[in-house]
Each structure stands twice: as C-alpha cells, then as structure tokens.
Amino acid sequence: MINIVLLEPEIPANTGNIGRTCVATGTRLHLIEPLGFSLDEKHLRRAGMDYWKDLSVSVYRDYEDFLSKNPGAKVYYATTKAHKLYTEADFEPDCYIMFGKESAGIPEELLTQHEEECIRIPMVGETRSLNLSNAAAIVLYEALRQNDFEGMKRNGSLHRLKWASDK
C-alpha cells in the first residue's frame, strides 16, 4: 500500500481533500505534527466528506517519531526544488510520498539529506507551487499507475444506460 505523508500541514481543506483521495485509492495517510488545525475541525471533515471515517490515518509528534515508527521506509520528498521529475521515480508498492506544509514546503535540511529521493512536478515560469491536494493527487496517481493500479476498480458502469461495448 502506498503512503502519503504530510509534514506539518496547515490548511484543513487540503488535508481533507487528500484524505478523501487516500480513501478512494486505498492509500494510507500519515500526518506529522504540528498540524495547523484540529483533526475534528469541520473544514477538514467537510473536505473529506463522509469518507474520513474510512481513512487509514496515523499522526506523529515530529519527523523523528515518523521515522522511528516506520523503520526502513522508502520516502520520496516532493518539492519544487528537486532536480528529478516525479515521473522519473520508480515508486515501490509500499513507498511513502512526503509533502511539506503549504507555506514553506519540506525544510531544506531534510531535502539535502535525501537529494536522490527528491522529486518535482514541472511547472511553467516562476509559478511557486501547486495546491497541496492537487500535487498529492498528481504524484500519487503516477505511483499507482506504476504499480498497475493494484486492487483498484479499473472500469465503471453507467447508472441508467449501458455502454455500447457492454453486452
């Protein structure tokens, strides 16, 4: 199972949206404190809608607590400062993809310790960054694609009508 890690997230709506995406993809969510909100905050639950109760989520005191409780974790660090594109990473089925807080990203001290695991989403011009929940979805779905969308529903059906290809 792929894991999304949010390091000190600040905006409850982003975390709620990411939580909903995690439920829809069978992904675990890891939150590293301090959080910029309470986990019972209405904005968090509104963004996650009624899916929050189905979310596999763990909360950690700090980065060291996260590392100690996930020994040997293969972590990719999503940052606008990386040399490598997210599409160039080889995501393992049980990897961790970390995103930093909205206002500052992942601290450079962590990035420089893990240069080979740092990945970025390409953007035009001087755009600072994408919305956190959008960035998490982009990278997560690439990791899921590389792992052949294991365990996920791959085709849908109409509610009232049938596709011409359905017999």
Beta strands, then each sheet from edge to edge (+ up, - down):
strand 1: 3-7
strand 2: 28-32
strand 3: 57-60
strand 4: 75-78
strand 5: 84-85
strand 6: 96-99
strand 7: 118-120
sheet 1: 3+ 2+ 1+ 6+ 4+ 7+ 5+
end
